[in-house]
């Protein structure tokens, strides 16, 4: 990287889990330097968080509005260039929209917005801004997920017929909201999370992974949605049958009440000639299964892997790469694109492989229509990209 990009953060202050993950990811490749932030809706906590992170106290802001105003007043060589937004869902749209309109690139945590209508509005802003926009669907950053996508696209599996994707968690098997569990409280609150709980939080990851690896777009959804924990206001479990463009079918499962489960997201794709399987608990391995010959195991770092997988691999074969590195791949790839834009050059195809506004809109369409299907007696619902 010829230069570090100046990074600002909205959210992710003291006590927040995902903010620290974003900051670590941004530093792994020395592509960014955190220079400012508005880390909390509480002005004092925001300032204290920034100072604790070693920022100039004058650039630890009370609000994101103040941050944009004061950063724009700085000389161009000093002001922030990229804004990372790691707030709860209901505080995604406004700061992302304003950041883009003010001329900043945006890296946004998923799901993209509070509603599909907001997602469609943000899409217009992104397209008009000329700025880079990245949505952090982390699991697409794994080298073997990228290898899986490449293998499917190459046609080696033949015509795709079946896609299975699952994301089981167990951390919400009991009612954690209402206690001091901040993560549980906002993720189960419809005023902060939106209309979906598990399907919005982790179902969108599963949906994105299914489309990314298969290279196919979901056209229809048939869902069964549940809320098992008494008193909970949003879904904590669900399954959806999927129909893909081209005729493939699929099954998506997302649950947060599978007691004992952690975060072993898993995807399987089957074609007429063979299939493949990847899971996060063994993230360095990709299993290929063939109709007429023994199975193969591809490994991260192997010399036989694709250019896309190699671009997103840091260490020699046998050294585990995990969640933080996958997250960092998204940050690194968008940084390479931003720098190439600044230098007037064309970024590599591998650098341009990160989730963006299109994936964000489709994710919000999935949320709204999987919940609609779960509530409806008319089970097959088209995946429409039209807002209310």
Protein Blocks (a to p, Z undefined) as FASTA:
>chain_A
ZZdcddddeejiehiaklmmmmmmmmmnopaccfbdcfbfblklmmmmmmmnopafklmc
fbfklmmmmmmmpcfklmcfbdcdfbdfklmmmmmmmmmmnopacdddddfblbfklmmm
mmmmmmmnopacddddfklmpmklmmmmmmmmnomnopafbdcdddddfklmpcfehpab
lklmmmmmmklnojbfklmmmmmmmmmmmmmmnopacfbdcdddddfbghiabdfbdcdd
dddehiiacdddddfklghiaclccdddddfkbccdddfklmmbccdddfkbccddddeh
iakbcfklmmmpcbdehiacdfklmmmmmmmmmmmmmmmmmnopacdfklmmccdfklmm
mmmmmmmmmmmmmmpmblbacddfbdZZ
